Structures are given as C-alpha cells and as structure tokens.
Amino acid sequence: MLTWVSQIVAIAFVNLRSLPQRLGASAVAVVGITGVVVVFVAVLSIAEGFSATLRAGGDPQTAIVMSAGSEEMASRLPREGAQIVKDAPGILRGPEGPRASAELFVIVNQEKRSTGTAANVPLRGMEPSGLAVRRQARIALGRPFEPGRNEIIVGRAAARQFVGLDVGRSVKWGATTWTIVGIFEAQGAIWESELWCDVSVLQPAYRRSDAFSSVHVLLETPEAFAGFKAALVDDPRLDVTVFREKDYYAEQASATARLITTLGFAIATLMAAGAVFGAVNTMYTAVAERTREIATLRALGFGGVPVVLSVLVESMVLATAGGVLGGATAWAILDGYQTTTLNWQTYTQVAFAFKVTPGLLAKGVSCAVAMGLGGGLLPAMHAARIPVATALRGL
C-alpha cells in the first residue's frame, strides 16, 4: 500500500502534467487571481507610501506646539504665547537665538498636473529659523526666500505634481502675488508637498497678524522633550498641546493609511470572491474531465484524502502562479510611481510614491494561496466522493 505522501505526490504530478491540456480554463483562474493581487498590492502600496512619506518627516529631536485640542490648520497661538514657547527650557540655542520657528499654516488652490483640477496645497509661513529647525531640508534649486518679500520656495514633490510651481514663475492667491525663488528637498518627507514663505508676509495676507498656527522647535537632545513639554503644559499662561514631531506625523499617517487600507480590503474582498468562483469553476471542470482517471486510481487503492489534497495542490499552484504574476506586475508598474492623495487630518494634498515592499508582495501571494485553497476545496471534496463503480461504468 502506498503511503499517503507518495499517493499525493503521484496524483498531483499527474494533475500538473495535464495542465497544458486545460490551458484555457487554467489561464482564466490565474488571470482572475492576478487581477485581485494587483489591486490588493496596489492599495496597500498607497498606504505604505503615504505612511513612509509622513514618517520621513519625523525627527525625534523636534517638537511641535499647537493650541490644545487642535490640528495645525485650526490651531491659534497668539504672538505672546509663541514667544513663551521659544523661551522654554530644552530648546537648542545658537548665536542667532533659539532654534524655534513660529509658523502659520494655510491652504491655497493649485491645479494638479495629472487631472487639471484644483487641489488644496499647504502654504506654510515660517520664520528664518524654520529651515534650520528642519534638518532634512535643503535648497535643491534657486535660493531661500528673503524675509519681508513675497517669495516662496516649493517642495520638490509639490513642484512635480502641481502646475506653475517652477522657479521664476509668479502665482497669485487672493490679492497677493508671489514669486517662486527656489525648490527644496527634504529626503522625501511630507514637507516636500508644501510651499514655504516668510510668516511676516503671510500673516497680513491672510489677516492673521497676531496669531500663529504652531511653533516648531529643535531640542537640545531627544531626551529634552519631557522637560520641555512639562514646562509648557504647566504654564498657566498657555493652553497648548505638545507633540514630538515624529509622533504627530505618525498619528496622521495611521489615520489616513487605515482608511485607505480598509477601502482596499473591501475592494479586494469583492474581487477575490469573483476570483474564487472562477477557481471553483476551473477545478470542477478539471475534476469532471478526470472522473474516470480518479475512479481508476481509487480502484487501485488510492485513498480519498490523497485525492482531495492533490486537487488542492493543483488549485494552489495555479493560485500561486497568479499571485506571483500579480505581485510582479504591481511592482513593475507601481513601485515608485508618484501621485498625490488627501491627508484627511489637514484636508490638503500630500505627494508621495507608491511603495511596493517585499512584505506587501508576500501578503499578495498569501492572499492568492488562500483564494486557491478556497477555490479548490469543494471540487476536491467532490472528486473524493465520486462513486468508483459509477465512474468506472463509463470506461
């Protein structure tokens, strides 16, 4: 009597060897699963790329101070409060003073290159020390804006995604005309989706002369954060929330990424249901075409369990092929693709790149294998239950 393992191997080998004879039906199942995996990996790569962009802006030595209970766009800090923050202990100081920048965060509309529609773009007014606070940022083209002038510098990603943000161009928002004097890079961080200018010029343009949205500070060390936060939270003159920069952007990333992932799973689940039905149909057809062959093997002593497992092996081989093909397609087409999406915390566009990681590819293949298992289980059980005598009568 052959062992179960040898029986499974023997039947599976016969099944796989006959695949070219059923190429059309098998290809339908593979293509269906490929489509599901492409969509699945694509959506997850959006969330991964978006999260990576926001995480890249997180410096453990930088803190953000805003009015209590507010996001940056809705935050209001009076000028006196901003100065109290700058005088707090733990901030890195140099000959020019504390490495702190009181900033104003507003939204402007600019046309997207990809769609030609208007989108919300963040315009950030900052003090001259703002560039020094963000250690990842550097001028890649042109020069920094000059204090007191209607000049802006544009993040590399924003310049790539939106129309008219080239060095030397002028743009008009409201009653104010701005001249673009530089392009900056920030190692792929979220700031590359922003426009920067002098806060003293932006405030009167938006009638916010006595208020800021936030204060960004560079601390002496990452460990100085606890003392810095305690000094501000305990100060009766202030009502503020203090974040590590990396924690603030990580929270934004998780909220939007969770939304994208939830929608992606819903879409992929619906598509997967169709792919599983396709796999079921393919495997039922394969079993029907080999009814006599399976009955003969059963008559020769092959058990029902090896028959079930051999059919499942064939189904999962087809599914794995679809998973690998889908993952490779997603990686070839999408990895590094530049686009924008809405940051639901600030209602502004964030430019980022799709990020197809090995982990996502492994999830895609695992999803495919699961679909193969689901699609092959019922046909496999049907194959094992075929009455031997009934099937052999057709020989």
N, C-alpha and C positions, 0 to 999 in steps of 0.2 A: 504494500500500500504506500503510495507516495505521500510524503508529508504535506501539510497544508502550504508551507512556504514554497516547496517545489511545484505544487499544483498551481498556486497563484502565479508564480513566475512563468510557468509553461503557458497558462491560458492568456496571461497579459501579453506575452510575446506574440502569440498568435493574433490577438486582437490588434496590437500595434502594427504588426506586419501587414495587416489587411487595410490599414488606414488609407493608402493610396486608392483603393477601390471605392472608398466612400469620401473622396476628396471634397466634393461639393458640399455635402451636409456637414462635414467636419469643419470646413472653412467658414461656414455660416456661424457655427458656435464660437470659433476662435475670433472672428471679426467682432461679434457681439460683445464678447468679454474684453477685447482690446478697446472698444469704444468706452466701456464702463471704466476701465482702468485709466484711460487718458483723461476722462472727466474728473475722476476721483483724485488722481495725482495733480491735475491742473489746479483744482480748487484748493487742495492742501498746500500747493506751492505758492498760491497767492497769500494765504495766511502766514506761511513760513517766511516769505519775502517781506511782507509788511512788518511782521514782528522783528525780523532781523534789522530792518531799517530803523525802527524805533529803539531797539536795544542798542544800536550803534551810537545813539545819542546819549547814552547813559554813562556819565563819569562819576565814579564813587566819591570823588573829591569836590563835586559841585552840588550846590543846593539851590532849590527854588522856593521863594517865599511869595505866597499869594494871600488874598483876604480869605478868611475862614469859610469853608464850605463852597468854594467857587472853583470852576475851571478857569484857566488863564484868560480866556476871552471875556468872561463875565466878571473877573476879579477887578476890584478897585482899591488901590493903595494910594492914600494922599501923599503929597510930597514930604510932609513931616515924617510919616510912617516909613517911607523909603529911606530917609536919612537915618532913622533909628536902626533899621536893619543893617545899614552899612557900618554903623558904629558898634555892632555886636561883636562879642569875642569869637575868636576862631577863624576869622577871615584872613586870608593871605594878604599881606600888605607889602607894597614896594615904594620906591621914591615918589611915584605918581599918586599914591594913596591906596585905598583898599581895592582889591580885585573884585569889584562888585558893579553890576550894571542894572540900573532901574530901567524897565522896558515897558513899551506899550504894544499890545498885540491887537491888530485889526485885520479885517478881511477886505480884499479887493477882487474884482471880477476880471478875468483874463481868458481869452479864447484858447481852447485846447487844440493842439495840432492834429490830434487823431480824429476828432469828431467835429471840430469847428464850432462847438457850443461853448458858452461861457461857464466858467467854473470858479469856485471860491479858492483864492490863493492867499496864504497868510503873509501879511506885511508887518514886519517887526521893527519898531523903532528902538534903538539901543544907544547907550552912552558909549563914548570912545573906548571904554574898557571892556565893552561887550565881546570884542574879538579876542581879547586876552583871556577872558573867562572861559571861552570855548576853545580848549587847547587843540582839538582836532581840526579846527577850521583854518584855512589858508587861502589867500588870494591866488587863483589859478590864471586869471587873465585880467588885464587892466589894473586898477588901483582901488584902495578902500575909499569909501565916501568921506567927504570932508565935513566936519561939524559946521552946522549953520547953513548948509546948502541943500537944495532939493536934489539930492543924489541918492541913488540906491545901488546896492550890489545884489546880484541874483545868484541863488544856489544853482549848482551845475544841473541837478535834476529838473528844477523848475525851468531853466533855460531850454532844456531838451524837450520838455513836454508842452510848453505854452508858447503861443505866438508873440513875436515882437519883444522878446526879452534879451536882445543881443546888445553887446557893448556898443555904446554910441547912439543907441535909439532913445527916443523920448516916449514916455507913456503918460496918459492923463487919467487920473481917477478923481471924480468930483471936480472941484475947481482948481486942483493942483496938478501941475505938470512936473514930472520927474525925469531926470537924465540917468541912464544906466551907465555906470562908470567901471564896473568890474563884475567878474564871475568868481564865486568862491566854491571851494570843495570842503567837505567835512567827513571824509572817509565813509561815504555812503549813508551818513546819519540823516535823521528826519529834517535837520536844518537845511539840507540841500533842496528841500521843497519850498523854502521860504525866501522872502525878499527882505533885505536889511537896509535901514536908513538911520539917520540921526533922530533920536527921540525928541529933541527940542524942536525939530522941524515938523515932525509928525503930529505932535500934540495939538498945536493950534489948527492944523489942517483938519483934525477930527474933533475940535472943540473939547479937548481933554487936557488943557494946560496945567491943571493942578493935580492930575491923577496918573497913576501908572497901573499896568496890569500885574506886574511881578517884579521881583528883584532876583537876579541870578548872581550867585556868589561862588568864588573859588576858595575853598577852605585850605587851611594850612596843611592838614592831613585828613584822610577819610575818617579817622577816629575823632576829629574835632566836631563832627556833626552833632553828636549828642549834646555837648555843651552849648553849641550854637543854637540848636533847636530849643533847649530848655530856657535859655536867656530870652528868646523872643516870645515863647508861649507864656512865660511867667510875667512878662512885662505888661502892666495894666494899661499902658498907652496903646497897645496893639491888640488886634483880633485877627490873627493870621494862622495859616496852615503852612507847615514847613516840610518839604519833601527832599529826600535825596533825588538828584536828577534821574538816576537810573531807575529808581522805584516809580517815579512819576510816569516816565515813558513806558515802563514795563506794564503798568496798570492800563494805560491807553492801548498798548499792543494787545493785551489779553482780552479786553472787551471787544475790540473790532475783530480780532482773529477768531474769537469764539463765535461771533455772528457769522463770519464767512464760513467757518468750518461746519456749523450747524446747517446752513443752507446747502453747503456742498454735500454733506452726508445725505440730506433729504433728496437731492437730485440724483446722487449716485445710487441711492437705495431704489428709487423708481426705475432707473436704467438697469440696475442689477436684476430686478425682478424680471424684466424682459429678457435679459441675457440668460437667466436661469431657465426660463421657459424654453428658450432656444436650445439650451444644452439638454434639457429633458427630452425635447423632440428628437434631437440628434441621436441621443443614446437609445431611445426607444426604437428608432429606425435601425440602429446598429444591432440591437438585440433581435429585432424581428428578422433581419437578414441572416442572422446566425442561429436561428432557433434550432435547426437540425444539428448544427455543429455543437451547440451547447448540450443538446439532448444526448448526442453521441458521447461527449465527454462524461456526462453524468452516468451513462450506461457503463462506461469503462471504469467507474469508481471515483470520479472526481466529486468532491463534496460541494454542498450548496454554498457554504461560506467562501471557499476559494473563488467560486463563480461570481459571487457578489463583489468581492474585493477586486477581482480582475477587471470587472466593468468599471468600478470606481477608479481604478488606476488609469484606465483609458480616459475617462472623463476628466480626471485631474491633470493628465498630461496635456490634453487639449487646452484646459483652462490655464495651465502654467505657461503654455506657449502664447496664449492670448495676453496673459499678464506681463510676460517679458516683452512682447511686442508693444503692448500699450505703454509700459514704462519707458522703453527705449524711444518711442515716438514722442512721449511727453517731454522727455529730457532733451531730445534733439530740437524740438520746436520751441519749447517754452523756457528752458533754463536760461536765465539772464535777460529774458525779454522785459523791456522797460515799459511801464504803464503807470497809471495813477488810480487811486481809489479814495473814497471818502473816509476821513477819520471822524467817526461818529461822536467823539468827545469834543472836537473843535469845529466840526462841520466844514472843514477845509480839505482840499485835495492833498494827498501825500504821494509823491512819486517814489516808486520802488521797482525792484526787479523780481520777477518770478524766481523762486529758489527751489529747484528740484534736488533734494538731498538723497543720499543712499538710504536713509531711514524712510523717506517717502516712497522710494521705489520698492523697498521691502514690504511696506504696507500695501502697495498696489498689487504686488504678486500674491501676498497673503489673501487679499480680497478675492483675487482671481481663483486661487485654490479653493477658497470657501465656496465660491459660486460653482466650481466644478464638482465639489462634494455634494452640494445641494442639487445640482442638475443630474447627477449620476445615481443618486441613492435609490429613487423609485424604480428606474429602469433596471438597476442591478438586482433589486429585490424581485422584480418581475421575472428576470432571467432565471433566478434560482428556483422560482416556484413553477416554472413550466413543467407540466407532467411529461415525464420521459416517454411513456408509452404513446401519448398523443402526438408528440413531436416526431417520434420515430416512424409513425404510420405514413408520414409523407415521404420517407426515403424511397 
